[in-house]
């Protein structure tokens, strides 16, 4: 019984935040042969996905303050040159169980990473710790328990902040940030920290999340109420990797009778209007990426408590680490007025609920520019076939209105 419950949870998490699309091959096609497949090791994202499309791409490495080694890719248009990039730098920050490849999974005319490069932006692609592109550490192996001792809190305070600092040092200019789902949690938390406005000009947040109190996805809520996140940690499972043999077998077992996979996508994300299911086989070549059980636990804490705060270790450890019995909150009122925000959210998104988005807006000092797409679900914001005209053209217009370069 425990194994089947864990299988359900791991499946849910791999779907939790728009990463869903890659796991729904069974749901979308009815073919149980659609499942995550291994890719060759030690192949870079530039070489694997971006350069074959004809774009200039270079690999960079960032060491975080706590010792993780992150891969960054720098991309320019097929006609441009990275060394002579004309536009301002833009960092793309992916969501949960995804990596930087998620911005390039559709055609060049549909994928935000390619579209921004074609509009002469200096595109930087972030990959957080634990993903297959950023699986290194100065002293720890991914086999070590301590390697996975982190949540989105560390992704915000170290990974995102250190990537922004690196790009700022290379380009010597303020940058733009685009985040989706967990990438918006990281961004909003990082933006509350001192001096961030010295490095960031503006940010576009897709499915913005700082609160999850009103999440309505029934399948996710069921897992939260069963406290399966605590069960996984109690069982000594610290890495959530559905691409492993164990994870693939679990996924197969879920849809072989333990769980009704009909309408699973909708039960996790809300109804997606424009999901491109014709490329599922291709998506499965890249997704999902690993994450930590602790990260899942932190997200479930947000749902249960209705707070936007640091990881809750319990009364006594909170006192030791934070000097208070409850974890400190991330105060959105600390995000400076000088940092312009643009947000897009959907009426069918069961993860970034409209009520929670409104809660976020009330706490911000500077009111963001907003785009509301009534028929969009959580996945549509990065895989909709109509995303360019519905979404990405608006992002480009927003960034250009904030650009400081007279040549842009």
C-alpha positions in Angstrom: 0.0 0.0 0.0 2.8 2.4 0.9 4.6 1.9 -2.4 1.5 2.6 -4.4 0.8 5.8 -2.4 4.4 6.9 -2.9 4.0 6.2 -6.6 1.0 8.4 -6.8 2.7 11.2 -5.0 5.8 11.2 -7.2 3.6 11.3 -10.2 1.6 14.2 -8.8 4.7 16.1 -8.0 6.2 15.6 -11.4 3.0 17.2 -12.7 2.8 19.9 -10.1 3.5 23.2 -11.8 3.2 22.8 -15.5 5.8 20.1 -15.7 2.7 18.0 -16.0 2.7 17.8 -19.7 5.6 15.4 -20.0 4.0 12.9 -17.7 0.6 12.9 -19.3 1.6 10.9 -22.3 -0.5 8.0 -21.1 -3.4 10.4 -20.4 -3.1 12.2 -23.7 -2.4 9.3 -26.0 -3.6 6.2 -24.3 -0.2 4.6 -25.0 1.6 3.1 -22.1 4.8 3.1 -24.1 5.1 6.8 -23.7 7.3 7.2 -20.7 10.5 9.0 -19.7 13.5 7.7 -21.6 17.1 8.2 -20.7 19.3 10.6 -22.6 23.0 10.4 -23.3 25.0 11.5 -20.2 27.4 14.5 -20.3 25.6 16.2 -23.2 25.2 19.9 -22.9 21.9 21.7 -23.4 23.5 23.9 -26.1 24.6 20.9 -28.1 21.5 18.8 -27.5 18.7 21.2 -28.2 19.6 24.8 -29.0 22.5 24.7 -31.5 20.8 22.0 -33.7 18.0 24.6 -34.2 20.6 26.9 -35.7 21.1 29.3 -32.7 24.3 30.5 -31.2 24.8 29.1 -27.7 27.5 29.0 -25.1 27.8 27.1 -21.8 28.6 28.8 -18.5 29.0 27.5 -15.0 28.0 29.3 -11.8 29.1 28.2 -8.3 26.5 29.0 -5.6 27.5 30.3 -2.2 26.6 26.8 -0.8 28.7 24.9 -3.3 26.3 23.8 -6.1 27.5 24.0 -9.7 24.9 25.4 -12.0 24.8 25.3 -15.8 23.8 28.5 -17.6 23.4 28.8 -21.3 23.7 32.0 -23.3 21.7 32.1 -26.5 21.5 34.5 -29.4 19.6 34.5 -32.7 20.6 32.6 -35.8 21.7 35.8 -37.5 23.3 37.4 -34.4 26.5 36.9 -32.5 26.7 36.5 -28.7 29.7 38.7 -28.5 27.9 41.5 -30.3 24.5 41.0 -28.7 22.4 44.1 -29.2 19.5 43.7 -26.7 19.4 43.5 -22.9 20.0 40.2 -21.0 17.0 38.1 -20.0 17.2 35.2 -17.6 14.6 32.4 -18.1 13.8 30.6 -14.9 12.0 27.3 -15.2 9.5 25.6 -12.9 9.4 22.4 -10.7 10.7 19.2 -12.3 11.8 21.1 -15.3 15.1 22.7 -16.5 16.2 25.3 -19.0 15.2 23.0 -21.9 11.6 23.7 -21.2 11.9 27.1 -22.9 12.9 25.4 -26.2 10.7 22.3 -26.5 8.5 23.6 -29.3 9.4 25.1 -32.7 11.5 28.3 -32.9 8.3 30.2 -33.7 6.5 28.8 -30.6 9.2 28.6 -27.9 9.9 31.6 -25.7 13.7 31.1 -25.6 14.0 31.1 -29.4 11.5 34.0 -29.8 13.4 36.2 -27.4 16.7 35.4 -29.2 15.1 36.3 -32.5 14.1 39.6 -31.1 17.7 40.3 -30.3 17.5 39.7 -26.5 20.6 38.4 -24.8 19.0 35.2 -23.6 20.3 33.4 -20.5 18.9 30.0 -19.5 18.8 29.0 -15.8 19.0 25.5 -14.5 18.6 24.9 -10.7 20.5 22.4 -8.6 19.5 18.8 -8.9 18.4 19.1 -12.6 20.5 17.0 -15.0 22.2 20.1 -16.4 23.2 21.3 -12.9 23.9 18.1 -11.0 27.3 19.1 -9.6 28.6 20.2 -6.2 32.1 21.1 -5.0 32.2 18.3 -2.4 28.9 16.3 -2.5 27.8 13.6 -4.8 24.1 13.3 -5.8 24.2 10.0 -4.0 24.6 11.8 -0.7 21.6 12.7 1.4 23.0 16.2 2.0 23.1 16.9 -1.7 19.2 17.0 -1.7 18.8 19.0 1.5 17.2 22.0 0.0 13.8 23.5 -1.1 12.8 26.4 -3.2 14.1 28.6 -0.4 17.6 27.7 -1.3 16.8 27.9 -5.0 15.7 31.6 -4.5 18.4 32.7 -2.0 21.3 31.0 -3.8 20.6 29.6 -7.2 18.6 32.5 -8.7 20.4 35.2 -6.8 23.8 33.8 -7.8 22.8 33.4 -11.5 21.5 37.0 -11.6 24.8 38.2 -10.0 26.8 36.2 -12.6 24.9 37.6 -15.6 25.1 41.1 -14.2 28.9 40.8 -13.8 29.3 39.5 -17.4 27.0 42.0 -19.1 27.6 44.9 -16.8 23.9 45.9 -17.0 20.6 45.2 -15.2 18.8 42.1 -16.4 15.2 41.0 -17.1 13.8 37.9 -15.5 11.1 35.6 -16.8 9.8 32.9 -14.4 7.1 30.3 -14.6 5.3 28.6 -11.6 8.1 27.6 -9.2 10.3 30.1 -11.0 7.9 32.8 -9.8 8.1 31.6 -6.2 11.9 31.8 -6.5 11.8 35.3 -8.1 9.3 36.9 -5.6 11.3 35.5 -2.7 14.6 36.7 -4.1 13.2 40.1 -4.9 12.4 40.7 -1.3 16.1 40.6 -0.4 18.3 43.8 -0.2 20.1 45.2 -3.2 18.4 43.0 -5.8 17.1 46.1 -7.6 20.7 46.9 -8.4 20.8 43.9 -10.7 17.3 43.4 -12.0 15.4 45.9 -14.2 12.1 44.1 -14.4 10.5 40.7 -14.3 7.7 38.9 -16.2 6.0 36.2 -14.0 3.9 33.5 -15.6 1.4 31.8 -13.3 2.7 33.9 -10.3 2.8 32.0 -7.0 3.6 33.2 -3.6 0.5 31.8 -1.9 -1.1 28.4 -2.5 -4.0 28.7 0.0 -6.7 28.5 -2.6 -5.3 25.8 -4.8 -8.2 23.8 -6.3 -6.5 20.9 -8.1 -8.4 18.0 -6.5 -5.6 15.4 -7.1 -3.0 17.6 -5.5 -5.2 18.4 -2.5 -5.9 14.7 -1.9 -2.1 14.1 -1.7 -1.6 17.1 0.6 -4.3 15.9 2.9 -2.8 12.4 3.1 0.5 14.0 4.1 2.4 11.9 1.6 5.2 14.4 1.5 6.0 13.4 5.1 5.7 9.8 4.3 8.3 10.0 1.5 10.8 11.8 3.8 10.1 9.3 6.6 10.9 6.5 4.2 14.4 8.1 3.5 13.6 9.2 0.0 15.4 12.5 -0.6 15.6 12.6 -4.4 12.5 12.6 -6.5 13.6 11.3 -9.9 10.8 9.8 -12.1 13.3 9.2 -14.9 15.1 6.5 -12.8 14.2 2.9 -13.4 12.4 2.9 -10.1 10.5 6.0 -10.9 9.6 4.8 -14.4 8.3 1.5 -12.9 6.3 3.5 -10.4 4.7 5.6 -13.1 3.8 2.6 -15.1 2.2 1.0 -12.0 0.2 4.1 -11.3 -1.5 3.9 -14.7 -1.8 0.1 -14.7 -4.6 0.1 -12.2 -3.7 1.9 -9.0 -5.0 5.3 -10.2 -7.5 6.3 -12.8 -5.4 8.2 -15.3 -8.4 9.6 -17.2 -8.6 13.4 -17.0 -5.5 13.4 -14.8 -4.0 16.5 -16.4 -7.2 18.5 -15.7 -7.4 17.3 -12.1 -3.8 18.6 -11.5 -3.7 21.9 -13.4 -7.1 22.8 -14.5 -8.3 22.6 -18.1 -5.7 23.7 -20.6 -7.1 25.2 -23.7 -4.0 25.0 -26.0 -1.7 22.2 -24.9 0.4 20.9 -27.7 0.1 17.2 -27.3 1.6 16.4 -30.8 5.1 16.6 -29.4 4.8 14.3 -26.3 7.5 11.9 -27.6 9.9 14.8 -27.9 9.1 16.3 -24.5 9.8 12.9 -22.9 13.3 13.0 -24.2 14.0 15.9 -21.8 11.4 15.9 -19.0 11.1 15.4 -16.1 14.2 16.5 -14.2 14.9 15.5 -10.6 14.0 17.6 -7.5 14.2 17.1 -3.8 11.6 15.6 -1.4 12.2 18.6 0.8 11.2 20.9 -1.9 7.9 19.0 -2.3 7.4 19.2 1.5 7.9 23.0 1.4 5.4 23.4 -1.3 2.8 21.3 0.6 3.5 23.4 3.7 2.5 26.5 1.7 -0.8 24.8 0.7 -1.6 23.7 4.3 -0.6 26.9 6.0 -1.5 29.5 3.5 1.8 31.3 4.0 4.7 32.5 1.9 7.5 31.7 4.3 10.7 29.8 4.8 10.8 26.1 5.4 9.1 24.9 8.6 11.4 22.6 10.6 9.1 22.4 13.6 9.1 24.4 16.9 12.5 23.6 18.3 14.6 23.6 15.1 12.9 26.8 14.0 14.0 28.4 17.2 17.6 27.2 16.6 17.8 28.2 12.9 15.5 31.3 12.8 15.4 32.4 16.4 11.6 32.1 16.4 9.1 29.3 16.7 7.6 29.9 13.2 9.5 30.3 10.0 10.0 33.9 8.8 7.8 35.1 6.1 8.9 36.6 2.8 7.5 40.1 2.9 6.3 41.1 -0.6 6.2 44.6 0.6 10.0 44.6 0.6 10.1 44.3 -3.2 11.3 47.8 -4.3 9.2 50.2 -6.3 12.0 50.5 -8.8 11.6 46.8 -9.9 8.8 46.7 -12.5 6.7 43.6 -12.6 4.4 42.1 -15.3 2.2 39.1 -14.5 0.1 36.7 -16.5 -2.4 34.3 -15.0 -5.2 32.1 -16.2 -8.9 31.5 -15.4 -8.5 27.8 -15.7 -5.3 27.5 -13.6 -6.0 25.3 -10.6 -2.5 25.7 -9.2 -1.9 29.5 -9.5 -5.5 30.3 -8.4 -6.9 33.7 -9.1 -7.6 34.4 -5.4 -4.0 33.7 -4.5 -2.8 35.9 -7.3 -5.0 38.7 -5.9 -3.5 38.1 -2.5 0.0 38.5 -3.9 -1.1 41.7 -5.7 -2.5 43.2 -2.5 0.9 42.8 -0.7 3.0 44.4 -3.5 3.9 48.1 -3.1 4.1 48.6 -6.9 1.2 47.3 -8.8 2.3 45.1 -11.7 1.0 45.2 -15.3 -1.4 42.3 -15.6 -2.6 39.9 -18.4 -5.5 37.7 -17.6 -6.2 34.8 -20.0 -9.5 33.3 -19.0 -9.2 30.1 -20.9 -5.6 29.3 -20.0 -4.6 26.5 -17.6 -1.2 26.1 -15.9 0.5 24.3 -18.8 -0.7 26.7 -21.5 1.7 29.4 -20.3 4.7 27.6 -21.6 3.3 25.1 -24.2 0.3 26.7 -25.7 0.4 26.7 -29.5 -0.9 30.2 -29.4 1.4 31.5 -26.7 3.4 33.9 -28.9 0.4 36.1 -29.8 -1.4 35.5 -26.5 1.5 36.0 -24.2 5.1 36.3 -25.5 4.5 39.4 -27.7 3.2 41.2 -24.6 6.3 40.2 -22.6 8.5 41.6 -25.4 6.5 44.8 -25.5 6.8 45.1 -21.7 10.6 44.6 -21.7 11.2 47.0 -24.5 9.2 49.7 -22.6 11.6 49.2 -19.7 14.8 48.8 -21.8 17.6 51.3 -21.1 19.6 50.7 -24.3 18.9 53.4 -26.9 19.8 50.9 -29.6 17.1 48.4 -28.5 
